[in-house]
Amino acid sequence: MDKASSKEVSYLPSNLKFKDGVAFIGETSLLDVAKDYGTPLYVYDWEHLKHNIDHFTNAFGEDTYFRYAAKAFICKALVKELDNKGWGVDVVSGGEMATVQAVTGTLENSLFNGTFKHKDEIEFFMQHNGGHISVDNRFEIPMLEEVAAKLQRKQPVIMRINLDVGAETHPMVLTSGYDQQFGISIGFA
């Protein structure tokens, strides 16, 4: 198996160039893009994105299950490319689910993640053959059981376990430790 190296994967597009003080991605002037669409705006280099998808797939092998986090950025063209490469999508909202479902016709390669799942989103996910649901707190379990029973579906889940190991930081940014929003406390698991 090939190992990814920092030289092969970059956050900046490999075809980012500067000509006379103007940034270009390939032959596209970012100054012209800004004039046409205004600022601020996000610009994605499609070729660079496809290169990184291929690189990760090749580095870890086809037996690895890749899930792209839709919260980073999602659009139908990206979902189609990910699906063609065998990747799934980590979704956290009904809008993200609807985008994936509209492109692929299913949510079977998706992971429904997030700390505050709504019952209607859980139902939508299950109705569209959703892959796995990440159980982030013990209060989700009865809701998942209720929806699964209503739909007569066995729903695969994964559980995020919180090991109750905290760090000395501001309480609003803690992601681990007793009674935090992320994961089920090891005492309840």
PyRosetta script that sets phi, psi and omega in degrees:
from pyrosetta import init, pose_from_sequence

init()
pose = pose_from_sequence("MDKASSKEVSYLPSNLKFKDGVAFIGETSLLDVAKDYGTPLYVYDWEHLKHNIDHFTNAFGEDTYFRYAAKAFICKALVKELDNKGWGVDVVSGGEMATVQAVTGTLENSLFNGTFKHKDEIEFFMQHNGGHISVDNRFEIPMLEEVAAKLQRKQPVIMRINLDVGAETHPMVLTSGYDQQFGISIGFA")
pose.set_psi(1, 132.4)
pose.set_omega(1, 175.8)
pose.set_phi(2, -70.2)
pose.set_psi(2, 148.1)
pose.set_omega(2, 175.2)
pose.set_phi(3, -107.0)
pose.set_psi(3, 137.7)
pose.set_omega(3, 178.7)
pose.set_phi(4, -69.7)
pose.set_psi(4, 137.5)
pose.set_omega(4, 174.5)
pose.set_phi(5, -118.4)
pose.set_psi(5, 154.7)
pose.set_omega(5, -177.6)
pose.set_phi(6, -65.1)
pose.set_psi(6, -20.2)
pose.set_omega(6, 178.7)
pose.set_phi(7, -75.0)
pose.set_psi(7, -24.8)
pose.set_omega(7, -176.3)
pose.set_phi(8, -91.9)
pose.set_psi(8, -23.9)
pose.set_omega(8, 179.8)
pose.set_phi(9, -117.9)
pose.set_psi(9, 127.0)
pose.set_omega(9, -178.6)
pose.set_phi(10, -134.3)
pose.set_psi(10, 149.9)
pose.set_omega(10, 174.9)
pose.set_phi(11, -78.7)
pose.set_psi(11, -26.5)
pose.set_omega(11, 178.3)
pose.set_phi(12, -91.5)
pose.set_psi(12, 140.6)
pose.set_omega(12, 179.3)
pose.set_phi(13, -58.9)
pose.set_psi(13, 138.0)
pose.set_omega(13, -179.3)
pose.set_phi(14, -66.3)
pose.set_psi(14, -22.5)
pose.set_omega(14, 179.9)
pose.set_phi(15, -102.6)
pose.set_psi(15, 25.9)
pose.set_omega(15, 172.7)
pose.set_phi(16, -77.8)
pose.set_psi(16, 123.0)
pose.set_omega(16, -178.1)
pose.set_phi(17, -137.6)
pose.set_psi(17, 159.6)
pose.set_omega(17, 177.1)
pose.set_phi(18, -120.3)
pose.set_psi(18, 129.3)
pose.set_omega(18, 177.2)
pose.set_phi(19, -127.5)
pose.set_psi(19, 119.4)
pose.set_omega(19, 179.6)
pose.set_phi(20, 52.3)
pose.set_psi(20, 40.4)
pose.set_omega(20, 176.9)
pose.set_phi(21, 79.9)
pose.set_psi(21, 5.6)
pose.set_omega(21, 180.0)
pose.set_phi(22, -111.1)
pose.set_psi(22, 132.4)
pose.set_omega(22, 178.9)
pose.set_phi(23, -80.1)
pose.set_psi(23, 137.5)
pose.set_omega(23, 177.1)
pose.set_phi(24, -127.5)
pose.set_psi(24, 142.6)
pose.set_omega(24, 165.1)
pose.set_phi(25, -111.5)
pose.set_psi(25, 112.1)
pose.set_omega(25, -171.3)
pose.set_phi(26, 63.0)
pose.set_psi(26, -126.4)
pose.set_omega(26, 178.7)
pose.set_phi(27, -98.9)
pose.set_psi(27, 7.7)
pose.set_omega(27, -176.5)
pose.set_phi(28, -96.1)
pose.set_psi(28, 120.4)
pose.set_omega(28, 177.9)
pose.set_phi(29, -76.4)
pose.set_psi(29, 123.7)
pose.set_omega(29, 177.8)
pose.set_phi(30, -69.9)
pose.set_psi(30, -24.4)
pose.set_omega(30, 174.4)
pose.set_phi(31, -65.6)
pose.set_psi(31, -43.2)
pose.set_omega(31, 177.3)
pose.set_phi(32, -64.5)
pose.set_psi(32, -40.3)
pose.set_omega(32, 178.4)
pose.set_phi(33, -61.3)
pose.set_psi(33, -43.3)
pose.set_omega(33, 179.3)
pose.set_phi(34, -64.2)
pose.set_psi(34, -39.0)
pose.set_omega(34, 178.0)
pose.set_phi(35, -65.8)
pose.set_psi(35, -40.1)
pose.set_omega(35, -177.6)
pose.set_phi(36, -72.7)
pose.set_psi(36, -37.4)
pose.set_omega(36, -171.7)
pose.set_phi(37, -115.0)
pose.set_psi(37, -8.8)
pose.set_omega(37, -177.6)
pose.set_phi(38, 82.7)
pose.set_psi(38, 174.0)
pose.set_omega(38, 179.1)
pose.set_phi(39, -133.0)
pose.set_psi(39, 157.2)
pose.set_omega(39, -2.7)
pose.set_phi(40, -74.4)
pose.set_psi(40, 158.2)
pose.set_omega(40, 176.0)
pose.set_phi(41, -154.1)
pose.set_psi(41, 159.3)
pose.set_omega(41, 174.8)
pose.set_phi(42, -101.6)
pose.set_psi(42, 138.7)
pose.set_omega(42, 176.3)
pose.set_phi(43, -124.8)
pose.set_psi(43, 125.6)
pose.set_omega(43, 178.1)
pose.set_phi(44, -111.0)
pose.set_psi(44, 136.2)
pose.set_omega(44, 175.5)
pose.set_phi(45, -92.1)
pose.set_psi(45, 106.8)
pose.set_omega(45, -174.9)
pose.set_phi(46, -58.5)
pose.set_psi(46, -43.5)
pose.set_omega(46, -178.8)
pose.set_phi(47, -65.0)
pose.set_psi(47, -40.3)
pose.set_omega(47, 178.4)
pose.set_phi(48, -64.4)
pose.set_psi(48, -42.7)
pose.set_omega(48, 178.9)
pose.set_phi(49, -61.7)
pose.set_psi(49, -47.0)
pose.set_omega(49, 179.0)
pose.set_phi(50, -63.0)
pose.set_psi(50, -38.4)
pose.set_omega(50, 177.8)
pose.set_phi(51, -59.6)
pose.set_psi(51, -45.9)
pose.set_omega(51, -178.5)
pose.set_phi(52, -67.2)
pose.set_psi(52, -37.1)
pose.set_omega(52, 175.6)
pose.set_phi(53, -60.5)
pose.set_psi(53, -48.0)
pose.set_omega(53, 179.1)
pose.set_phi(54, -62.9)
pose.set_psi(54, -41.1)
pose.set_omega(54, -178.2)
pose.set_phi(55, -62.8)
pose.set_psi(55, -46.6)
pose.set_omega(55, 178.9)
pose.set_phi(56, -63.8)
pose.set_psi(56, -41.5)
pose.set_omega(56, 179.2)
pose.set_phi(57, -60.7)
pose.set_psi(57, -46.1)
pose.set_omega(57, -179.5)
pose.set_phi(58, -68.9)
pose.set_psi(58, -36.8)
pose.set_omega(58, -176.9)
pose.set_phi(59, -67.2)
pose.set_psi(59, -37.9)
pose.set_omega(59, -175.7)
pose.set_phi(60, -102.0)
pose.set_psi(60, -14.2)
pose.set_omega(60, 177.8)
pose.set_phi(61, 92.5)
pose.set_psi(61, 159.9)
pose.set_omega(61, -175.6)
pose.set_phi(62, -72.6)
pose.set_psi(62, -13.6)
pose.set_omega(62, 178.8)
pose.set_phi(63, -81.8)
pose.set_psi(63, -1.7)
pose.set_omega(63, 179.1)
pose.set_phi(64, -89.3)
pose.set_psi(64, 137.8)
pose.set_omega(64, 177.5)
pose.set_phi(65, -93.7)
pose.set_psi(65, 111.1)
pose.set_omega(65, 179.3)
pose.set_phi(66, -96.4)
pose.set_psi(66, 138.1)
pose.set_omega(66, 175.1)
pose.set_phi(67, -132.1)
pose.set_psi(67, 118.3)
pose.set_omega(67, 178.3)
pose.set_phi(68, -83.7)
pose.set_psi(68, 132.9)
pose.set_omega(68, 180.0)
pose.set_phi(69, -80.0)
pose.set_psi(69, 106.4)
pose.set_omega(69, -177.0)
pose.set_phi(70, -60.3)
pose.set_psi(70, -25.5)
pose.set_omega(70, -178.7)
pose.set_phi(71, -65.2)
pose.set_psi(71, -17.7)
pose.set_omega(71, 176.6)
pose.set_phi(72, -70.9)
pose.set_psi(72, -42.0)
pose.set_omega(72, 177.5)
pose.set_phi(73, 176.5)
pose.set_psi(73, 138.1)
pose.set_omega(73, 177.5)
pose.set_phi(74, -144.0)
pose.set_psi(74, 139.9)
pose.set_omega(74, 171.0)
pose.set_phi(75, -154.6)
pose.set_psi(75, 164.3)
pose.set_omega(75, -174.9)
pose.set_phi(76, -62.6)
pose.set_psi(76, -38.6)
pose.set_omega(76, 180.0)
pose.set_phi(77, -63.0)
pose.set_psi(77, -40.0)
pose.set_omega(77, 179.0)
pose.set_phi(78, -66.8)
pose.set_psi(78, -43.7)
pose.set_omega(78, 178.6)
pose.set_phi(79, -59.8)
pose.set_psi(79, -41.6)
pose.set_omega(79, 179.3)
pose.set_phi(80, -62.2)
pose.set_psi(80, -44.1)
pose.set_omega(80, 178.7)
pose.set_phi(81, -63.5)
pose.set_psi(81, -45.7)
pose.set_omega(81, 178.5)
pose.set_phi(82, -60.5)
pose.set_psi(82, -44.4)
pose.set_omega(82, 179.7)
pose.set_phi(83, -62.7)
pose.set_psi(83, -42.2)
pose.set_omega(83, 178.4)
pose.set_phi(84, -62.2)
pose.set_psi(84, -29.1)
pose.set_omega(84, -179.3)
pose.set_phi(85, -91.6)
pose.set_psi(85, 1.6)
pose.set_omega(85, 178.5)
pose.set_phi(86, 85.3)
pose.set_psi(86, 11.0)
pose.set_omega(86, 178.6)
pose.set_phi(87, -87.1)
pose.set_psi(87, 150.8)
pose.set_omega(87, 170.9)
pose.set_phi(88, -103.3)
pose.set_psi(88, -176.0)
pose.set_omega(88, -178.0)
pose.set_phi(89, -129.5)
pose.set_psi(89, 133.3)
pose.set_omega(89, 173.6)
pose.set_phi(90, -87.0)
pose.set_psi(90, 112.6)
pose.set_omega(90, -176.0)
pose.set_phi(91, -110.7)
pose.set_psi(91, 148.2)
pose.set_omega(91, 179.3)
pose.set_phi(92, -128.3)
pose.set_psi(92, 3.1)
pose.set_omega(92, -178.3)
pose.set_phi(93, -150.0)
pose.set_psi(93, 163.5)
pose.set_omega(93, 176.9)
pose.set_phi(94, -62.0)
pose.set_psi(94, -35.7)
pose.set_omega(94, 178.4)
pose.set_phi(95, -63.7)
pose.set_psi(95, -42.6)
pose.set_omega(95, 177.3)
pose.set_phi(96, -65.6)
pose.set_psi(96, -41.2)
pose.set_omega(96, 177.3)
pose.set_phi(97, -60.5)
pose.set_psi(97, -45.4)
pose.set_omega(97, -178.2)
pose.set_phi(98, -62.3)
pose.set_psi(98, -37.2)
pose.set_omega(98, 178.4)
pose.set_phi(99, -65.1)
pose.set_psi(99, -47.5)
pose.set_omega(99, 179.6)
pose.set_phi(100, -63.5)
pose.set_psi(100, -45.8)
pose.set_omega(100, -178.1)
pose.set_phi(101, -63.8)
pose.set_psi(101, -37.5)
pose.set_omega(101, -179.9)
pose.set_phi(102, -64.6)
pose.set_psi(102, -33.1)
pose.set_omega(102, -178.2)
pose.set_phi(103, -84.8)
pose.set_psi(103, -46.0)
pose.set_omega(103, -171.7)
pose.set_phi(104, -98.7)
pose.set_psi(104, -18.0)
pose.set_omega(104, -177.6)
pose.set_phi(105, 81.7)
pose.set_psi(105, 0.0)
pose.set_omega(105, -178.1)
pose.set_phi(106, -156.5)
pose.set_psi(106, 166.8)
pose.set_omega(106, 173.3)
pose.set_phi(107, -117.7)
pose.set_psi(107, 18.5)
pose.set_omega(107, -172.7)
pose.set_phi(108, -63.3)
pose.set_psi(108, -25.0)
pose.set_omega(108, 177.7)
pose.set_phi(109, -100.5)
pose.set_psi(109, 17.4)
pose.set_omega(109, -178.4)
pose.set_phi(110, -104.0)
pose.set_psi(110, 155.2)
pose.set_omega(110, 172.8)
pose.set_phi(111, -117.4)
pose.set_psi(111, 123.7)
pose.set_omega(111, 177.4)
pose.set_phi(112, -92.3)
pose.set_psi(112, 114.2)
pose.set_omega(112, -174.0)
pose.set_phi(113, -119.9)
pose.set_psi(113, 170.6)
pose.set_omega(113, 174.8)
pose.set_phi(114, 124.4)
pose.set_psi(114, 153.8)
pose.set_omega(114, -173.3)
pose.set_phi(115, -87.8)
pose.set_psi(115, -20.6)
pose.set_omega(115, -177.2)
pose.set_phi(116, -129.0)
pose.set_psi(116, 72.9)
pose.set_omega(116, -178.5)
pose.set_phi(117, -77.7)
pose.set_psi(117, 136.9)
pose.set_omega(117, 177.0)
pose.set_phi(118, -91.0)
pose.set_psi(118, 146.6)
pose.set_omega(118, -178.2)
pose.set_phi(119, -57.9)
pose.set_psi(119, -41.1)
pose.set_omega(119, -179.8)
pose.set_phi(120, -67.1)
pose.set_psi(120, -31.6)
pose.set_omega(120, 176.5)
pose.set_phi(121, -71.7)
pose.set_psi(121, -38.8)
pose.set_omega(121, 176.3)
pose.set_phi(122, -61.6)
pose.set_psi(122, -43.3)
pose.set_omega(122, 179.5)
pose.set_phi(123, -64.0)
pose.set_psi(123, -44.5)
pose.set_omega(123, 178.2)
pose.set_phi(124, -59.2)
pose.set_psi(124, -44.4)
pose.set_omega(124, -179.8)
pose.set_phi(125, -59.9)
pose.set_psi(125, -47.4)
pose.set_omega(125, -179.1)
pose.set_phi(126, -68.3)
pose.set_psi(126, -38.5)
pose.set_omega(126, 179.8)
pose.set_phi(127, -63.5)
pose.set_psi(127, -25.9)
pose.set_omega(127, -178.5)
pose.set_phi(128, -105.6)
pose.set_psi(128, 33.7)
pose.set_omega(128, 173.1)
pose.set_phi(129, 58.7)
pose.set_psi(129, 40.7)
pose.set_omega(129, -178.5)
pose.set_phi(130, -55.6)
pose.set_psi(130, 142.7)
pose.set_omega(130, -179.6)
pose.set_phi(131, -65.3)
pose.set_psi(131, -96.2)
pose.set_omega(131, -179.5)
pose.set_phi(132, -116.2)
pose.set_psi(132, 149.1)
pose.set_omega(132, 171.4)
pose.set_phi(133, -111.5)
pose.set_psi(133, 128.9)
pose.set_omega(133, 176.5)
pose.set_phi(134, -84.8)
pose.set_psi(134, 117.8)
pose.set_omega(134, 178.8)
pose.set_phi(135, -84.7)
pose.set_psi(135, 113.1)
pose.set_omega(135, -175.5)
pose.set_phi(136, -100.2)
pose.set_psi(136, -14.3)
pose.set_omega(136, 175.6)
pose.set_phi(137, -155.9)
pose.set_psi(137, 157.2)
pose.set_omega(137, -174.1)
pose.set_phi(138, -66.8)
pose.set_psi(138, -19.3)
pose.set_omega(138, -179.1)
pose.set_phi(139, -75.9)
pose.set_psi(139, -15.7)
pose.set_omega(139, 177.1)
pose.set_phi(140, -75.7)
pose.set_psi(140, -26.4)
pose.set_omega(140, -172.6)
pose.set_phi(141, -58.8)
pose.set_psi(141, -49.3)
pose.set_omega(141, 178.3)
pose.set_phi(142, -61.1)
pose.set_psi(142, -36.6)
pose.set_omega(142, 179.2)
pose.set_phi(143, -66.6)
pose.set_psi(143, -41.8)
pose.set_omega(143, 177.4)
pose.set_phi(144, -63.1)
pose.set_psi(144, -42.8)
pose.set_omega(144, 178.7)
pose.set_phi(145, -61.7)
pose.set_psi(145, -42.1)
pose.set_omega(145, -178.9)
pose.set_phi(146, -63.3)
pose.set_psi(146, -47.3)
pose.set_omega(146, -178.7)
pose.set_phi(147, -67.4)
pose.set_psi(147, -42.2)
pose.set_omega(147, 179.3)
pose.set_phi(148, -61.9)
pose.set_psi(148, -40.8)
pose.set_omega(148, 178.2)
pose.set_phi(149, -65.1)
pose.set_psi(149, -43.4)
pose.set_omega(149, 179.3)
pose.set_phi(150, -59.5)
pose.set_psi(150, -40.4)
pose.set_omega(150, -177.7)
pose.set_phi(151, -91.5)
pose.set_psi(151, -0.2)
pose.set_omega(151, -177.1)
pose.set_phi(152, 51.0)
pose.set_psi(152, 54.1)
pose.set_omega(152, -175.5)
pose.set_phi(153, -130.1)
pose.set_psi(153, 138.8)
pose.set_omega(153, 169.2)
pose.set_phi(154, -91.2)
pose.set_psi(154, 116.8)
pose.set_omega(154, -174.7)
pose.set_phi(155, -104.5)
pose.set_psi(155, 118.7)
pose.set_omega(155, 174.5)
pose.set_phi(156, -65.1)
pose.set_psi(156, 137.6)
pose.set_omega(156, 177.9)
pose.set_phi(157, -131.4)
pose.set_psi(157, 158.6)
pose.set_omega(157, 165.9)
pose.set_phi(158, -123.0)
pose.set_psi(158, 154.1)
pose.set_omega(158, -178.8)
pose.set_phi(159, -117.8)
pose.set_psi(159, 132.9)
pose.set_omega(159, 174.6)
pose.set_phi(160, -92.4)
pose.set_psi(160, 113.2)
pose.set_omega(160, -177.9)
pose.set_phi(161, -96.4)
pose.set_psi(161, 129.5)
pose.set_omega(161, 177.2)
pose.set_phi(162, -97.9)
pose.set_psi(162, 117.9)
pose.set_omega(162, -175.4)
pose.set_phi(163, -80.3)
pose.set_psi(163, 7.0)
pose.set_omega(163, 179.1)
pose.set_phi(164, 59.8)
pose.set_psi(164, 31.7)
pose.set_omega(164, 175.8)
pose.set_phi(165, -106.2)
pose.set_psi(165, 111.4)
pose.set_omega(165, -176.6)
pose.set_phi(166, -101.7)
pose.set_psi(166, 172.1)
pose.set_omega(166, 176.0)
pose.set_phi(167, -126.1)
pose.set_psi(167, 156.5)
pose.set_omega(167, 178.0)
pose.set_phi(168, -82.7)
pose.set_psi(168, 97.3)
pose.set_omega(168, -179.9)
pose.set_phi(169, -152.3)
pose.set_psi(169, -178.1)
pose.set_omega(169, 180.0)
pose.set_phi(170, -64.9)
pose.set_psi(170, 135.6)
pose.set_omega(170, -176.8)
pose.set_phi(171, -57.6)
pose.set_psi(171, -27.6)
pose.set_omega(171, -177.3)
pose.set_phi(172, -76.1)
pose.set_psi(172, -12.7)
pose.set_omega(172, 179.9)
pose.set_phi(173, -112.6)
pose.set_psi(173, 5.8)
pose.set_omega(173, 177.5)
pose.set_phi(174, -67.0)
pose.set_psi(174, 133.5)
pose.set_omega(174, 176.2)
pose.set_phi(175, -116.2)
pose.set_psi(175, -1.6)
pose.set_omega(175, 177.6)
pose.set_phi(176, -145.1)
pose.set_psi(176, 162.4)
pose.set_omega(176, -176.7)
pose.set_phi(177, 118.3)
pose.set_psi(177, 166.0)
pose.set_omega(177, -176.5)
pose.set_phi(178, -58.2)
pose.set_psi(178, 132.4)
pose.set_omega(178, 172.0)
pose.set_phi(179, 61.0)
pose.set_psi(179, 38.8)
pose.set_omega(179, 174.8)
pose.set_phi(180, -94.0)
pose.set_psi(180, 164.2)
pose.set_omega(180, -175.6)
pose.set_phi(181, -71.2)
pose.set_psi(181, -19.7)
pose.set_omega(181, -176.0)
pose.set_phi(182, -100.0)
pose.set_psi(182, 109.5)
pose.set_omega(182, 173.8)
pose.set_phi(183, 93.9)
pose.set_psi(183, 161.5)
pose.set_omega(183, 177.8)
pose.set_phi(184, -91.4)
pose.set_psi(184, 128.5)
pose.set_omega(184, 179.6)
pose.set_phi(185, -55.8)
pose.set_psi(185, 138.6)
pose.set_omega(185, -179.4)
pose.set_phi(186, -56.2)
pose.set_psi(186, -27.5)
pose.set_omega(186, 177.9)
pose.set_phi(187, -68.1)
pose.set_psi(187, -24.1)
pose.set_omega(187, 179.6)
pose.set_phi(188, -99.1)
pose.set_psi(188, -17.1)
pose.set_omega(188, -174.1)
pose.set_phi(189, -69.8)
pose.dump_pdb("model.pdb")
